Amino acid sequence: MSSVEHLEDLIARLERAAEQLRSGELSADAAATMVEDCAALATQAAAELEQLARAEIFTPAPGQDTLL
């Protein structure tokens, strides 16, 4: 799975979790666990974004070559 696909999967999982939390159908304990899971997913998403951003920095734009 590519970084972009993994990031999209993390976003989808966060969106589903947000829907469940907004529904009000979860017990307090289940909601607390879901919030902890969301924090872990958000950390993973941030790492993926950072990796993608770093890859973009080191990839020259089309038509641009390294001088040395």
MARFI-957824 format. One line per field, with one value per residue: residue in three letters; x, y, z of N, C-alpha, C, O in turn. Coordinates in steps of 0.001 Angstrom, whole numbers. Layout:
BEGIN
type c(ALA | ...) .
n.X c(X | ...) .
n.Y c(Y | ...) .
n.Z c(Z | ...) .
ca.X c(X | ...) .
ca.Y c(Y | ...) .
ca.Z c(Z | ...) .
c.X c(X | ...) .
c.Y c(Y | ...) .
c.Z c(Z | ...) .
o.X c(X | ...) .
o.Y c(Y | ...) .
o.Z c(Z | ...) .
END
This chain:
BEGIN
type c(MET | SER | SER | VAL | GLU | HIS | LEU | GLU | ASP | LEU | ILE | ALA | ARG | LEU | GLU | ARG | ALA | ALA | GLU | GLN | LEU | ARG | SER | GLY | GLU | LEU | SER | ALA | ASP | ALA | ALA | ALA | THR | MET | VAL | GLU | ASP | CYS | ALA | ALA | LEU | ALA | THR | GLN | ALA | ALA | ALA | GLU | LEU | GLU | GLN | LEU | ALA | ARG | ALA | GLU | ILE | PHE | THR | PRO | ALA | PRO | GLY | GLN | ASP | THR | LEU | LEU) .
n.X c(858 | 632 | 1961 | 111 | -2280 | -2403 | -2653 | -5148 | -6733 | -6416 | -7649 | -10283 | -10925 | -10780 | -12882 | -15081 | -14973 | -15494 | -18143 | -19374 | -18869 | -20283 | -22844 | -23762 | -24354 | -22536 | -21217 | -19884 | -17367 | -16725 | -16671 | -14516 | -12437 | -12569 | -11818 | -9159 | -8184 | -8557 | -6703 | -4331 | -4569 | -4529 | -1922 | -514 | -1399 | -289 | 2415 | 2530 | 1850 | 4044 | 6083 | 5312 | 5538 | 8281 | 9271 | 8359 | 9897 | 12451 | 12165 | 12831 | 11251 | 9431 | 11567 | 13583 | 16849 | 19369 | 22113 | 24754) .
n.Y c(-1177 | 2174 | 5302 | 7361 | 5952 | 4667 | 6881 | 7845 | 5707 | 5933 | 8420 | 7802 | 5961 | 7628 | 9379 | 7621 | 6924 | 9424 | 9784 | 7742 | 8635 | 11064 | 10104 | 9374 | 6912 | 5322 | 3913 | 5570 | 4512 | 3145 | 5299 | 6734 | 4946 | 4956 | 7596 | 7517 | 5699 | 7249 | 9265 | 7825 | 7073 | 9602 | 10358 | 8526 | 9371 | 11928 | 11268 | 9969 | 12106 | 13781 | 12176 | 12083 | 14806 | 15241 | 13588 | 14957 | 17271 | 16397 | 15463 | 16456 | 19016 | 18506 | 18646 | 19833 | 19339 | 17843 | 19851 | 19168) .
n.Z c(0 | -889 | 406 | 85 | -284 | 2181 | 3855 | 2982 | 3831 | 6613 | 7015 | 6248 | 8254 | 10505 | 9913 | 10009 | 12702 | 13855 | 13041 | 14509 | 17111 | 17124 | 16878 | 19351 | 20342 | 21621 | 24624 | 27546 | 28197 | 25814 | 24056 | 25100 | 24598 | 21819 | 21284 | 22138 | 20252 | 17965 | 18418 | 18140 | 15446 | 14257 | 14859 | 13309 | 10783 | 10678 | 10608 | 8127 | 6434 | 6891 | 5866 | 3159 | 2527 | 2880 | 870 | -1358 | -1213 | -1868 | -4401 | -7576 | -9529 | -12619 | -15397 | -14021 | -13054 | -10977 | -10162 | -9511) .
ca.X c(0 | 1436 | 1739 | -1140 | -3389 | -2444 | -3197 | -6581 | -7348 | -6449 | -8677 | -11593 | -11143 | -11070 | -14222 | -16050 | -14952 | -16183 | -19573 | -19821 | -18843 | -21377 | -24151 | -24179 | -24768 | -21477 | -21141 | -18782 | -16112 | -16470 | -16307 | -13154 | -11543 | -12593 | -11019 | -7763 | -7869 | -8460 | -5419 | -3299 | -4731 | -4077 | -467 | -80 | -1671 | 719 | 3676 | 2398 | 1925 | 5424 | 6850 | 4971 | 6098 | 9728 | 9505 | 8142 | 11016 | 13621 | 11859 | 12882 | 10113 | 9698 | 12450 | 14643 | 17809 | 20362 | 23248 | 26031) .
ca.Y c(0 | 3393 | 6263 | 8090 | 5025 | 4466 | 8116 | 7862 | 4723 | 6529 | 9472 | 7140 | 5396 | 8743 | 9871 | 6651 | 7071 | 10679 | 9534 | 6947 | 9484 | 12037 | 9438 | 9298 | 5549 | 4630 | 4134 | 6467 | 3759 | 2899 | 6582 | 7050 | 4073 | 5447 | 8824 | 7085 | 5134 | 8370 | 9933 | 6988 | 7203 | 10943 | 10330 | 7805 | 10232 | 12995 | 10672 | 9749 | 13418 | 14239 | 11371 | 12558 | 16145 | 15098 | 13002 | 16035 | 18213 | 15818 | 15103 | 17668 | 19292 | 18093 | 19539 | 20325 | 18295 | 18199 | 20516 | 18481) .
ca.Z c(0 | -965 | 1499 | -175 | 0 | 3631 | 4411 | 2678 | 4718 | 7950 | 6991 | 6235 | 9585 | 11404 | 9600 | 10554 | 14160 | 14181 | 12887 | 15656 | 18306 | 17020 | 16957 | 20742 | 20651 | 22347 | 26067 | 27902 | 28076 | 24393 | 23467 | 25553 | 23829 | 20436 | 21258 | 22202 | 18937 | 17025 | 18660 | 17524 | 13996 | 13879 | 14921 | 12109 | 9629 | 10694 | 10156 | 6678 | 5790 | 6962 | 4919 | 1821 | 2349 | 2712 | -454 | -2327 | -1145 | -2495 | -5774 | -8396 | -10399 | -13994 | -16147 | -13161 | -12735 | -9974 | -10818 | -9281) .
c.X c(903 | 1105 | 419 | -2338 | -3533 | -3041 | -4705 | -7338 | -7469 | -7532 | -10068 | -11917 | -11459 | -12475 | -15299 | -16130 | -15694 | -17693 | -20123 | -19871 | -19997 | -22747 | -24675 | -24578 | -23722 | -21566 | -19955 | -17440 | -15746 | -16041 | -14884 | -12132 | -11443 | -11743 | -9533 | -7312 | -7701 | -7140 | -4284 | -3370 | -4236 | -2556 | 93 | -270 | -647 | 2062 | 3654 | 2512 | 3354 | 6297 | 6577 | 5573 | 7601 | 10065 | 9339 | 9311 | 12201 | 13387 | 11878 | 11632 | 10446 | 10544 | 13592 | 15558 | 18746 | 21583 | 24555 | 25882) .
c.Y c(1239 | 4321 | 7004 | 7201 | 4791 | 5693 | 8196 | 6873 | 5283 | 7601 | 8851 | 6555 | 6489 | 9290 | 8932 | 6769 | 8336 | 10507 | 8754 | 7796 | 10489 | 11387 | 9357 | 7903 | 4777 | 4919 | 5059 | 5765 | 3515 | 4192 | 6971 | 6212 | 4552 | 6710 | 8483 | 6496 | 6229 | 9122 | 9146 | 7087 | 8562 | 11031 | 9630 | 8664 | 11359 | 12476 | 10435 | 11076 | 13950 | 13483 | 11828 | 13925 | 16076 | 14517 | 14062 | 17002 | 17698 | 15375 | 16373 | 17797 | 18829 | 19135 | 20105 | 19170 | 18787 | 18756 | 19760 | 17009) .
c.Z c(0 | 206 | 1320 | 138 | 1501 | 4311 | 4172 | 3560 | 6134 | 8040 | 7036 | 7613 | 10599 | 11171 | 10145 | 12073 | 14585 | 14069 | 14080 | 16916 | 18294 | 17196 | 18387 | 21183 | 21453 | 23836 | 26341 | 27765 | 26613 | 23694 | 23859 | 24794 | 22390 | 20306 | 21310 | 20868 | 17891 | 17196 | 18022 | 15995 | 13504 | 13900 | 13688 | 10859 | 9545 | 10202 | 8646 | 5920 | 5786 | 5962 | 3480 | 1539 | 2131 | 1345 | -1533 | -2368 | -1944 | -3935 | -6620 | -9278 | -11816 | -14734 | -15324 | -12788 | -11649 | -10681 | -10624 | -9277) .
o.X c(1832 | 102 | -302 | -3302 | -4645 | -3842 | -5454 | -8456 | -8505 | -8250 | -10935 | -13053 | -12315 | -13178 | -16309 | -17213 | -16438 | -18442 | -21198 | -20811 | -20617 | -23700 | -25884 | -25090 | -24006 | -21937 | -19127 | -16478 | -14587 | -15153 | -14131 | -11082 | -10359 | -11024 | -8732 | -6200 | -6817 | -6539 | -3376 | -2338 | -3599 | -1961 | 1066 | 592 | -190 | 2766 | 4652 | 3187 | 3813 | 7145 | 7503 | 6064 | 8135 | 11051 | 10084 | 9676 | 12881 | 14325 | 11053 | 11048 | 11620 | 10265 | 14473 | 15106 | 18895 | 22038 | 25385 | 26865) .
o.Y c(1332 | 4142 | 7244 | 7650 | 4725 | 5564 | 8576 | 7156 | 5125 | 7677 | 9318 | 6648 | 6299 | 9626 | 9388 | 6719 | 8320 | 11021 | 9063 | 7689 | 10738 | 12044 | 9282 | 7728 | 3674 | 6015 | 5296 | 6354 | 3663 | 4178 | 7483 | 6717 | 4555 | 6872 | 9094 | 6759 | 6154 | 9561 | 9731 | 7175 | 8654 | 11702 | 10095 | 8686 | 11704 | 13165 | 10674 | 11156 | 14506 | 14075 | 11944 | 14176 | 16785 | 14921 | 14075 | 17497 | 18469 | 14955 | 17265 | 16801 | 18765 | 20333 | 20780 | 18148 | 19989 | 18200 | 19735 | 16289) .
o.Z c(803 | 897 | 2288 | 758 | 2025 | 5237 | 5072 | 3992 | 6780 | 9037 | 7774 | 8079 | 11464 | 12124 | 10680 | 12655 | 15566 | 14900 | 14595 | 17703 | 19328 | 17615 | 18609 | 22289 | 21920 | 24255 | 25462 | 27272 | 26225 | 22841 | 23030 | 24395 | 21807 | 19320 | 20602 | 20407 | 17037 | 16216 | 17430 | 15330 | 12455 | 13057 | 13094 | 9980 | 8455 | 9464 | 7965 | 4893 | 4788 | 5295 | 2678 | 438 | 1278 | 729 | -2512 | -3434 | -2622 | -4613 | -6422 | -9706 | -12181 | -14695 | -15858 | -12271 | -11431 | -11682 | -11533 | -9096) .
END
